[in-house]
């Protein structure tokens, strides 16, 4: 899967946000805020194919956590991104 | 011969060149308060207008249709304010077909913006003058203004602005929410309040960091074309409710309240970057509020008390 075209990660007063700015996202009327780990994942997968495993590996690279915890967090984040419409299969 | 007008809006100079004897010459009353000069010229060079953010040349002979046939359609916007079709031309120029609505598009004007904003063209052969011509010209200039000033800490926003106690209070909301109605309530109930602009004011972060709101030649259905400015006191997003209540927004919520009201072509990265920078700056120095309100005097009082 991939992040859909037209989304841009921006910084706003120390926080990370994603807004739909491309022609592909003219009807996207939300602003999505990302916490530090979500922004970290976004930065590493926004221009390429990825799957749940990619996200889990990214979390394990950066954080000292159990694989099961990383899997749970990545799953929750991915489900959220899919439900908002940020991701295409 | 052409008439070359220079205007200053929100502290930014722009030029408008119109062929003499054009029907558009009688469509410029809303620009008069912002006019700096008008001269007759045969030709002018880019140096003559280098002190501007853009120059728009009107062509009243051509309808610009040939340009459209050789371009790619990128998007169409069709809402209650205008019909705008966005195209990319054969040489990468940005092309916009502008009309009141889809049915009127054969009578639309074709705006062409190249790399140099100082030689933009509006092909208006299909709408020379008259009410529709005026509509097309106003929208072409607003579009150009928003595009050309986006990197200059400037926002053209869809809002109504009342000035009270020497400060400008900007009311935002989806169309039909009652922006103008709420402003009227201020004018009628807050002593000394006056209307700066009813539809498209300019918000700008000045070089010294202060944030100002300016009147403009674009004010929707209300003929209020004041060449005045005031320090921006607060930004208030309105929504209709069965009660009156107001709360202050911060961070992302403040950003999300203001951003949808700024005119933009977000898909243009340079413009989107400029817009984001200005929006971030404004919400860091000015209070942003959400007012749930009835169309009554009490709404104006609680709003004024909270933002002043």
Interface residues (C-beta under 8 A of the other chain):
Chain A: X6 X8 X10 X12 X13 X15 X17 X19 X20 X21 X22 X23 X26 X29 X31 X33
Chain B: X74 X75 X251 X252 X255 X256 X259 X260 X266 X267 X269 X272 X276 X280 X283 X284
